[in-house]
């Protein structure tokens, strides 16, 4: 009996920690709902909360263990840059469609991610798919590779630019919600890439 009581006591003490770790995932589900509907209203927010509760409680999914680290500053930067990328991507795609002088070109681009984390990979894939002009067609979880169908690709430089864009979103997501080890990893990779580009 004493063991059962102590187990319940530990569960109650650990509940706030579990809720705190789940909070970024819950907020992301709400934001994803609003982005998918393209509405940033109180109605969309409330419906997003209901959908997030439904997904996390009714389907009884296993808990997603996050890093427990949330940087609100980098989170705000991510949101602003994402909104800017949405506008820029929409204008770019519209121009490519209306430019009758040449075909925009398309390609399947493989992007090996830097961080070995399923949640970071999912966030990166969703972000890349929501930006007009690119769409995730496959995700290789074992090798951490995202395959994107991208329009507006005419040269090797365009391919490398698209890879750099996805790596940039991965880096921003890690800065916002990744662990310290993941943050150090992306910083080291960014420094290595910068040195390679300079040479």
SULGIQUI-V609397 format. One record per residue. N is the residue number from 1. NEAR is the number of other C-alpha atoms within 12 Angstrom. Layout:
# SULGIQUI-V609397
n:N near:NEAR
n:N near:NEAR
This chain:
# SULGIQUI-V609397
n:1 near:7
n:2 near:8
n:3 near:9
n:4 near:10
n:5 near:11
n:6 near:12
n:7 near:13
n:8 near:14
n:9 near:13
n:10 near:15
n:11 near:15
n:12 near:14
n:13 near:13
n:14 near:14
n:15 near:14
n:16 near:14
n:17 near:18
n:18 near:21
n:19 near:22
n:20 near:20
n:21 near:24
n:22 near:28
n:23 near:27
n:24 near:32
n:25 near:33
n:26 near:28
n:27 near:27
n:28 near:30
n:29 near:29
n:30 near:32
n:31 near:31
n:32 near:30
n:33 near:28
n:34 near:26
n:35 near:25
n:36 near:20
n:37 near:17
n:38 near:16
n:39 near:18
n:40 near:19
n:41 near:16
n:42 near:13
n:43 near:15
n:44 near:22
n:45 near:25
n:46 near:20
n:47 near:22
n:48 near:29
n:49 near:26
n:50 near:21
n:51 near:24
n:52 near:30
n:53 near:22
n:54 near:17
n:55 near:20
n:56 near:23
n:57 near:15
n:58 near:12
n:59 near:12
n:60 near:12
n:61 near:13
n:62 near:11
n:63 near:18
n:64 near:22
n:65 near:25
n:66 near:28
n:67 near:28
n:68 near:22
n:69 near:27
n:70 near:26
n:71 near:22
n:72 near:16
n:73 near:15
n:74 near:23
n:75 near:25
n:76 near:18
n:77 near:19
n:78 near:27
n:79 near:23
n:80 near:15
n:81 near:22
n:82 near:31
n:83 near:21
n:84 near:16
n:85 near:27
n:86 near:24
n:87 near:18
n:88 near:17
n:89 near:25
n:90 near:19
n:91 near:17
n:92 near:21
n:93 near:26
n:94 near:18
n:95 near:19
n:96 near:22
n:97 near:18
n:98 near:13
n:99 near:13
n:100 near:10
n:101 near:9
n:102 near:12
n:103 near:16
n:104 near:23
n:105 near:19
n:106 near:23
n:107 near:25
n:108 near:25
n:109 near:34
n:110 near:28
n:111 near:37
n:112 near:27
n:113 near:37
n:114 near:34
n:115 near:37
n:116 near:25
n:117 near:28
n:118 near:25
n:119 near:28
n:120 near:40
n:121 near:36
n:122 near:31
n:123 near:34
n:124 near:41
n:125 near:37
n:126 near:33
n:127 near:38
n:128 near:37
n:129 near:31
n:130 near:30
n:131 near:35
n:132 near:29
n:133 near:34
n:134 near:35
n:135 near:28
n:136 near:31
n:137 near:21
n:138 near:22
n:139 near:26
n:140 near:21
n:141 near:21
n:142 near:14
n:143 near:19
n:144 near:24
n:145 near:29
n:146 near:38
n:147 near:31
n:148 near:36
n:149 near:29
n:150 near:34
n:151 near:29
n:152 near:31
n:153 near:26
n:154 near:19
n:155 near:16
n:156 near:14
n:157 near:13
n:158 near:21
n:159 near:27
n:160 near:21
n:161 near:19
n:162 near:35
n:163 near:31
n:164 near:26
n:165 near:28
n:166 near:41
n:167 near:33
n:168 near:29
n:169 near:39
n:170 near:42
n:171 near:35
n:172 near:34
n:173 near:43
n:174 near:39
n:175 near:32
n:176 near:31
n:177 near:37
n:178 near:37
n:179 near:27
n:180 near:20
n:181 near:19
n:182 near:28
n:183 near:29
n:184 near:18
n:185 near:22
n:186 near:29
n:187 near:23
n:188 near:17
n:189 near:22
n:190 near:21
n:191 near:14
n:192 near:14
n:193 near:17
n:194 near:13
n:195 near:11
n:196 near:10
n:197 near:11
n:198 near:8
n:199 near:7
